[in-house]
Amino acid sequence: MVRLTARTAAGPPGRRGTAVLALAGGYFLLPLAASVVFTVDVPGEGLTTDAYRQLVGADGFLPSLLLSLGLAAATVALVLLLTVPAALAVRLGAPKLRPVLEVVCSLPLVVPPIALVAGVGTVLRWGPDHLADTPFFRTFAALQNPSFPVVLVIVYTVMSLPFVYRALDAGLRAVDVRTLVEAARSCGAGWPRAVAGVVLPNLRGALLNAAFLTLALVLGEFTVARILGFQPFAVWIVNVSGTQARLSVAVSVISLLITWVLLLVLAFLGGRRSSSRTTDSRTTDQESSA
C-alpha cells in the first residue's frame, strides 16, 4: 500500500519523462535563445538583423567555414578507413588483440591536446631544417598547405580515435559479425563483398554515431589549429570576437545551427536507408509467402 501511494504521488512515468525532457530542452535552448536576442535586439535601434547580414560580407567567414567542412569530411573518411578494418580484423581473426587495440585507440584521451600539438609542431619545425635537400621537404610543405592543412586531418584523426572506436565497438557487440560473414561466404561472396554488402549495412548506426562525434570534434576544435597557425571556423570565430561582439555571437549561433543541420541530415539519410531496406525486405517476404 505504501509503495502504491508513493508511485501515485510521484506521477505516471510518462509525465516524469516529459518533465525531464522539458528541463533538458530548456537547459539547452534558453542560452541559445538569449544569444539570438542579444544579436537582434540593439539598444536604441530595436530589432535588427544587421549582425547576420554582415556575415555574408565578413572577411574570412566563407573560406573558414568551407575549410572546416572539408577537414571534417576528410577526417571522417580517414578515421573510418583506419578503425573499421582494424575492428573487424580483431573481431573476426584475433579476439585476443582486442585489449591492445582498445588501449591504442584510447591513448589520445591520456595525452592532452596541448602536448600533442607541441609534439607535432616540433616535428614540423624539425623537418625543413634536416630534410631540405631530400624529397621529403615537399611532403612537409604539402602537409602545412594553408588552403587545406593535411596535418590538421592527421591530428584530428588521432584525437577522434577514442570516440570512433567506442561507437564501432558498441555496434560490433550488438551484431554477430562472424555469423554474418560466414553466411555471406557460404553463399559465394568474397571477403570484400561480405564486408561491404553484409557487415557494414548492419553497422550503419555505429558508423553514423562515429561520424557525428568526429564532425562535432572537428567543427569545434580550436587549440590545435590556433597553435599550428591555421584558421578554420572555430579560430575565425575567436578572432572576430575580439572586435565585433554581436557578429561573433551571431557566428556562434550560425555554427551551432550548421552543426545541428548536418547531424540531422546524416541521421535522416541513415534512417531513410534503413526504412527503405525494411520495406524491401517486407515486400520480398510477402512475395515469397504468396
ZAMAR-16738 format. One record per atom (N, C-alpha, C): x, y, z. Coordinates in pm, whole numbers, plus 50000, padded with zeros to 5 digits. Layout:
N
XYZ...
***
This chain:
290
500844988050000500005000050000500875012550000501965012050078502875023450083503535025649948503975014849881504605015949750503645021449646502385016949651501385021749556501145036649575501055040949701500845055149728502015063549681503225058249701504415065749659504465067149508504125056549437504125057249292503055066849241501875066549304500795075449262501175089949285501835092549399502225106349429503295111149334504155101949292505235106049202504745108749061503565103349027503035105748893503405094448800502695093448689502985082848592504345084948528504965074048479506295075348418506305084448297505215084848220505185093348102505325108048136504665112548242504755126548281506145129948333506745120648408508105123248457509085124448341508925115848241509805116748125509635129648048508375134148038508115146847969508735158448046508645157948179509225168648261510745168948246511365157248243512825156648227513235162148091512495158247986512805163347853512605178447844511555183447911511325197847910512455205347980512925200048093514045206448163515315206048080515565194548017516765193447934516675202847814515475203747751515305212947639515495227347680514955231047797515165244547845516615247647876517335237547930518745239447963519575242447838519225236047727519995238147605519465249747520518165251847520517585261647430517575275847487517475277247619517435290747676518715298647650519925292947668521125300647631521185304247483520725295047398520695298047255519725309347225518555309147289517575319947269518135333247319518825333047433519435345447484520485350747387521245341847324522235346247226521575352547104520485346447059519765352046944519205365846977518635367347097518095380447138519195390847145520385386947193521505396447202521935401347065521825392646964522265396546830521235405046756519965403846787518945411046710518355422946785518555423646917517985434546997519115444347032519205455146959520245465246980519625477147054520185480947169519625492347242519645505047158518505511747153518375523947076517975521946932518085509546881517725506746742516575496946730516305489646835515245479746829515735466746768514805459546709515145446746647515785448946511516905442646490517625443746363518395430846335518595428146209519345416146168520675419946102521215431546141522465436046080523615426346107523615420146226524715411046260524735399046166523575393946131523525382346042523765386445896523355398645858523625403145722525095405945701525785409945807527215412345794528015399545775527425388245813528145375545797528455372445651527545376345562527735373345420528985380245366529195392745409530355400145361531535400245455531465392845565532575392745660533805386345599534945392245626536195387345570536585374145636536685363545556537135350545605536035341245651534775345645649533715337145700533535324645614533275326645485533025315145397534245306345379535455311845357536625302945344536895294545468536745300545587536995292845709535945282045730534685285245696533625275245710533835263545614534165266645488534425255945391535635247745430536655254245487537835246945531537475237245643536685241645739536285232745848535455221045798534535223745705533725212845650534585202945572535555207945495536455199045424537305190745517537825197045623538605189645723537755179045792536505182445821535615172745886535365160745795535085163345667534825152245574536055143345559537235149445544538455141545530538775133745657538535139745773538795132845899537865121045918536585122845887535625111745899536035100245809536395103445684536795092945590538045085645637539045093145684540315086945724540165078645851539455083745950539345076346076538515063746059537475064345975536695052245949537495042245866538305047145774539145038345693540175031145779540595037345888541575031045976540935021846079539835026146138539285018746251538385007246211537605008846104536664998146067537394985346029538384985545938539104972945910539814967146031540404975846115541094970846233540124964246331538974970646355537994964746447537434951646394537164951046263536654938646205537694927646207538954931046178540014920846180540204915146320540154923946421540304919046558539104910646599537914914946559536704907646596536644893846530537104892746405536984880246332538204871246345539404877146341540594868946334541454868246458541454878746539542354879046655541654885346774540714878346836540004884246951540914887547068542044880647080542944883347192543624896947180543654902447061544274915547041543314927147066542084924147102541114934847126541554944247239542084939247353542554948847455543684957747405544554952347321545654960447267545104971647180544154968347090543544978447005542794988847087542134984447192541394993847277542325003547347543464998447395544425007147463545025017147364545375012547245545975021447145544985032447105543735028947084542735038947045542365048247159542605044147283542265052547398543415061647441544605060047384545745068247424545525083247405544835087947298544625102347287543855108547403543115100547479542435106047597543435109147708544565102247708545575104247812546465116147779546775118047650547655128847607546835141547586547115152447657546355164847637546595170347497545595176947440545775182647306546945192447297547215199847404548315209447400549645202247391549775190647457551015182847446551135176547307550015171947254550025165847121550435176047015549865188047020550185198046920551605203246939552135203047063553525207047084554475197347015554185184347027555005174446958554905175646808553705177746757553525179246612554245191646562554165202646636554865214846596556375213046594556905205546690558345202946692558775194946570557995184946533558325176946414558245185446288557245193946278557105202246159558225212546148558735217446261559865226746256561175219446228561265206946276562495199146256562635194546112561525191646046561585186045911562285194845810561855207445791562515215845690563995218145716564425218345841565835220845872566725208945835566205196745850567025184845829566725177745698565635181245632565245174245510565155183645391565895194745398565805204745291566305199445158567255190345159567845185145036567275171644995566145167845052565535154845022564125156844968563565146544903562175147844853561145149544964561495146045090560535147345200560245161845235561095171145188560845185245217559515189745157559245185345034557975188844972556795182545045557035170845102555965164345180555605172745301556625177745372556355186245489555675199145447556045204545331555405216745284553945214245246553685202545185552295199445147551425197045270551995191245375551215188945496550745201845560551485212845538551165225645601550585235645504550025230845394549405239845297548225247145361548255260345369547165267645438545785265645375545735263245243544445261345178543745248545225544535238245257543975225845313545085218845392545225222145520546305216345601546055201645634546765192845565546605178445588547035174745730547955182445787548405179345921547255180246022546305189345998545155190046087544275177646075544155172345954543375160045936544015148546014545345147746010546045137146081545855138646233546015150846282545865153046427544425150646470543455155446393542045153246428541695138346424542295131046333542055116546328542535109846456543705113846502544225108146627543325111946745542875124446749542045128946860540675122246861540155118546745538825112446739538845097246752540025091146757540105076546767539335070846885539445076247007538705070247120537195070047099536635080847047535195081647030534715072646916535475072446807535095063946694535185049246732536245045546803536405031446840535285027046934534925035347029533835031747122532515029847047532235038646952531005037346875531005024546792532125021646727532205009446646532174996946733532824997246846532834985646934531434982546986530674992947019529294990647063528464984646951528664989346828527924983546716528314969146688529604966046699530044952246676529564942746785529444947846906528924939447014527444935946993526714944646926525274942346906524994933546784526014930346705525824922546582526744910346587526204899046544527014886746534527754887146400528904893746401529634896046277530124882946216530594874046299531134861446247530074853446173528874852646229527794845446162527404851946030527354865346027527014872345904528054869745795529324870245833530374868045734530364853645685530184844145776530144830045734528954827245644527804833545672526634831745585526884837445446527494849345442527784855245312528824847145235529824842145306530844834045239530274820945188529344815045263528724802545218527864804445095527384816745073526594819844953527474823544833528774823044850529684825544739530274839444736530004847744834530534861344834531974861344883532804869744822534164871344867534234880144991535444881245046535604889345168535194903945148535624910545041535214924645024533694926245013533064917244937531614918344921530884914745050531404905045125530764901445252530814912945351531944919945353532074931245447531244943145400531364946645271530674958545221529174956545207528744944445172527334942245146526534936545260527224930745361526514924145470526854930545606528134932245634528534937045766528284951945782528764959945688528654974545701527214979545707526254973945628524864978445645524314976045785524774965445852524324962845989525044971546091526084978546049526814987646137526505002246104525415004646032525115018345990524955027646110524265023146212524075031546330525385035046396526275025346411527585027946472528415037346385528365035546254529115044246165528595058646170527285060246176526715073646187527085080246319527065072646429527475078246558528935082546554529785074346493531195078046481531355090646397530595091746288530665103746205530145116046280529075114446360528555125546440529635130946534530265121946608531265126146707532465132846640532905127146529534055133046459533715146746402532525148046345532105160946290532045171646399531465168246514531385177946622532765181746674533675172146682535025175046730535765184446636535695181746506536445189846410535875203946401534565205346398533975218646386534205227246510534395221146626534585228846748536005229646798536965223246732538345222846781539025236246756539745241346856540395254446847541895253846876542285246446979543645247147030544675243246925544495231646864545475226346769545625235746650544485239946593544545248446474545175262046506544875267446622545425280646658546935279946679547405269846749548845268846776549635266146648549075257946559549775255046434549655266246331548835276146359548785287846273547785287246160546765278846170545745277946066544465284646116543555287246023542335294646059541095287646006540705276546068539375271046039538295279246108537085274046107535935281946151536025285746299536425276446385536495279446528537515290446558538655290246491539665300646512539175314046459538485313746346537955326246290536945332646384536115324546448535135329946543535835337246657536885331346711537605337646822538285350546776538835350646656539475362846605538475374046586537275370546538536255380846517535705385946649535635377346750535015381146878535765392246948537025394446914537765405046981537405418846934536765420146818536455433246763534955435746748534175425446719532745427146695531985416646777531475420946889530845411546982529575405546924528705413946871527435408746818527665399646698528605403246615528905394846500529445381346543530295381246647530855368546693529775359546753528825365446829527725357446884526845352246772526605360646671525805356146557526485344546483527805345346471528535334446406528455321746490528505323146621528375311446707527015304946692525975313146685524625307746665524535300546531525095306846427525055300646294525845287546294526985287246362527775274946366527025263646436526315266946544525505256646610524405251446518523755260746449522685256546357523245248046243524415251746191525025243846083525355229846132525915229046253526255215846308525005207446327523945213446381522695206046401522105201546268522145210346167521595206646036522375195045975523695195445985524495184445932524195171346003524075171946136523775159846211522385154446176521415163646161520065159246123520045153145983520835158845892520895153245757521475139145759522565137245835523155123945845522175114045909521475118546014520505109646079519355106545986518915116545908517805114145815518195104345706519415105945653519865096745548519995082545601520535081245723520655067845780519305061545808518355069345863517025063945889516275060845762516485069045657515785066645531516275053745466517585051345471518115039145411517635026745484517645027645620517195016045696515715013245674514905023845664513475021745641513215016045503513995020645403513825015045268514215000445264515264996845336515644982745341514574974345410513984979845516512924972545586511714970545496511354980945419510224979745327510504969445219511724969445166512084959745063512034945545115512524943645240512504930145297511084925345322510194934445365508804930645387508134926945254508434934645150507854931545019508344918144969509614915244992510154902344949509524890945025509324892745157508684882145238507254879845192506514890645159505144888945114505084881744980505994885044890506014878544761506354863744773507304860644863507694846644880506574838544945505844844845039504754837445104503574835545009503354845344920502284844044823502614833144719
***
